Amino acid sequence: MKVNGENESIAGGMTVKEYLDGRGYDASKSAVLLNGKVVPRAEFGSVTLSDGDSMEIVSFVGGG
Amino acid sequence: MSDDLIIGKKRFRSRFILGSGKFSLDITDKVIRSGNVEIATLAVRRVNRGGQENVLDYMPKGVTLLPNTSGARNAEEALTIARLARELGCGDMIKIEIVRDTRYLLPDNAETVKAVRLLADDGFTPLPYMMPDLTAARDMADAGAAAIMPLAAPIGSNRGLLTRDFIRMMVEEIDLPIIVDAGIGRPSQACEAMEMGCGAVMANTAIATAADVPAMASAFRMAIEAGRAAYLAGLGRVLEDRGEASSPLTGFLGERDGVQSADGRMRLLSPYGEHRHRHPG
């Protein structure tokens, strides 16, 4: 699958929450776009990832 | 009498909106306090894995976050970024920023009108960043904008109120706060925008590129407050021609009467010069 534009292999059936925790992302300060759709934070633990998915992980940064 | 800035359902005492980019996170708190800032903008960006520092950890409590949609090239992308920002835990206020031009970074008014409608329908309080165009501003107001954010000059340029005449039209005609955003480089320019009746000024680069960042935030605070006070006081009129004495025109020392000339103007007879030049009788 693609994460923030980079190709990556993941174990099948992994949830968004498991991915974020396993890769050292702070899930409480991250928002996720999966295949163009926003994943509500409450669904991080239930939405699963699969091969071919495209995921964007974003957070706030300083900006005007 | 209270003089609050009202955006949607929220009221603010401060009319200085700070962009939080381009300065180091550890002075964020100091800059916000120096500027008496109540609203700060943020951007949404890809995050790298690992314990990256987060701007939210540096924002003082009580500051209203105003995420922007920078990076969006059309209305749909702006909506997606706004929804991501909502998941990140800000309020409903979003600064819509849609830019396709890469040289001058000018906002796309047509897409921005569309985005205002999309975001308003989705429950957001949209604040569109735009080219100061009265017709587009009216469309944005009709589409559900809570304030209009015209640019003063290209973003990050510090070139000042290049668009002042067009912003003035919007202040006159649009019944929403007009918040000057982008291009303001000096406190005097922020002050002028406020004197014109703008609702607030947003600045980022002017502060971030100053030699002393918190001190410049303080200077902007004072300028914005002064400009607002001047607007509320009502500026004095401007004479297109000639001058008008500020001191009384009567009661001069050794006074003789002023003489009305044939053209109706009052000619002052100086008690000093007149004596010196008078022909002997």
Contacts between the chains, C-beta under 8 A, distances in Angstrom:
chain1	res1	chain2	res2	distance
A	4	B	46	4.6
A	4	B	47	7.9
A	5	B	46	7.7
A	23	B	49	4.6
A	24	B	49	4.9
A	24	B	50	4.7
A	24	B	51	6.8
A	25	B	47	6.7
A	25	B	49	5.6
A	25	B	50	7.9
A	26	B	51	7.3
A	26	B	52	7.9
A	26	B	54	7.1
A	29	B	47	8.0
A	29	B	54	5.0
A	29	B	56	6.6
A	29	B	88	7.0
A	30	B	47	6.0
A	30	B	88	7.7
A	31	B	44	7.4
A	31	B	84	4.2
A	31	B	85	7.5
A	31	B	87	4.0
A	31	B	88	4.9
A	32	B	87	7.7
A	33	B	80	6.7
A	33	B	84	6.2
A	36	B	80	7.4
A	38	B	80	6.8
A	38	B	83	4.4
A	38	B	84	5.8
A	38	B	87	6.2
A	39	B	87	7.9
A	40	B	87	6.4
A	41	B	87	5.3
A	56	B	46	6.4
A	57	B	46	6.7
A	57	B	47	5.5
A	58	B	44	5.1
A	58	B	45	6.1
A	58	B	46	5.7
A	58	B	47	6.0
A	58	B	84	5.5
A	58	B	88	7.6
A	59	B	44	7.4
A	59	B	45	7.2
A	59	B	47	4.2
A	59	B	52	7.6
A	59	B	54	6.2
A	59	B	88	6.4
A	60	B	42	4.5
A	60	B	43	7.2
A	60	B	44	6.3
A	60	B	54	6.8
A	60	B	55	5.2
A	60	B	56	5.8
A	60	B	65	7.6
A	60	B	67	6.8
A	60	B	85	7.5
A	60	B	88	5.6
A	60	B	90	7.8
A	61	B	21	7.8
A	61	B	42	6.9
A	61	B	43	5.3
A	61	B	44	7.6
A	61	B	45	4.7
A	61	B	55	5.7
A	62	B	20	4.0
A	62	B	21	4.5
A	62	B	22	7.1
A	62	B	23	7.2
A	62	B	25	6.9
A	62	B	28	7.4
A	62	B	42	6.8
A	62	B	43	7.1
A	62	B	55	5.1
A	63	B	19	6.7
A	63	B	20	6.4
A	63	B	21	4.3
A	63	B	41	6.3
A	63	B	42	5.7
A	63	B	43	2.7
A	63	B	45	7.7
A	63	B	68	6.1
A	63	B	70	6.0
A	64	B	19	2.8
A	64	B	20	7.4
A	64	B	21	4.8
A	64	B	22	7.7
A	64	B	41	5.6
A	64	B	43	7.7
A	64	B	68	7.1
A	64	B	70	7.8
A	64	B	155	7.1
A	64	B	156	7.9
A	64	B	182	7.6
A	64	B	202	7.4
A	64	B	204	3.6
A	64	B	205	7.1
